[in-house]
Amino acid sequence: MKIVILERDTVGSDVSVDALSELGDTTVYEGTRPELVAERVREADIVIANKMPLNASTLADAKNVKMICQFATGFDNIDTEYCKSRGIAVANVSDYCTASVVQHTLAMALYLCEHLPFYERFVNEGHYSSQAGFTYFEKPFTEFAGKTWGILGMGHIGRGVAKAVEALGCRVIWASASDTRRDEGYEQVSLSTLLSESDILSLHCPLNAKTKHIIDRDALHAMKNSALLINVARGPVVDNAALTEALKENEIAAAGLDVMEGEPLQKENPLCELLGDERLLITPHMAWASLEARQRVVYEACENIRAFMKGKERNRIV
């Protein structure tokens, strides 16, 4: 089997991919530009990708491709209908980064809730050392205990967040972006109720036609002025222009974003006007990327290929 890894850099240089070489003749590209995909997969039997487009255009001359394996859960980059028509198997890796994203969700919320940039600067600038008292709490912060934590999208990550914040004393409510009713052990509410009652609202839903800009100007206006918004889902779930205005007008207290509309962060993104503002925390799409999660995604990709070679289905999308 000829295996081509198009985007080795998406798992990091500190994570080994050597195990894939045990499965076949492996060609590794640190990164690939879209216009190079067709050429690089032409002789491949198995393609491993993350973001690069794999469709009728890029796969037309790749007559030997039998399987596409993602270094990811999402597969927006793959034309699954085309793959089905060609008999190309497609497998992703699910639930590999749940612990990492849950941890990052809480870290962002705690960072914003406790005004940690303000207090860190107070110490670093020498103000704490020069005061007489032992403590300082000019900027009030509140406890999670007793607050309502709202979750949009109760999948693996949503459930992980619910369990973690419940342990911190939060009341958990959630809504389905697809309006599906099911018992998750937590109170399911409408989107309007989720927006109006949440003290902290975290987003864990997929990106599709229904969820694009689901957090828009009206949604932000419906939230509490004291609310925190955390987006670790997909960038376009939140209308970045609307969020910029909501923060400027103090319609919500703060926002933490690990995903943006346009990545990496584009200079024309209106949120750039607020960079440096303590009410806005932006991280570079890293919530998924703990060392353990990146090691896990490589291991699971290997297992998907091994299963395919044995004629078994594992994590198959197509």
PyMOL commands that set and color helices and strands:
alter all, ss='L'
color gray80, all
select helices_A, chain A and resi 8-11+18-21+34-41+56-59+80-86+98-113+116-124+127-130+156-167+191-197+217-222+235-237+240-248+270-274+291-309
alter helices_A, ss='H'
color red, helices_A
select strands_A, chain A and resi 2-5+25-28+46-49+67-70+89-91+148-152+171-175+187-188+200-203+228-231+254-257+280-282
alter strands_A, ss='S'
color yellow, strands_A
deselect
rebuild
show_as cartoon
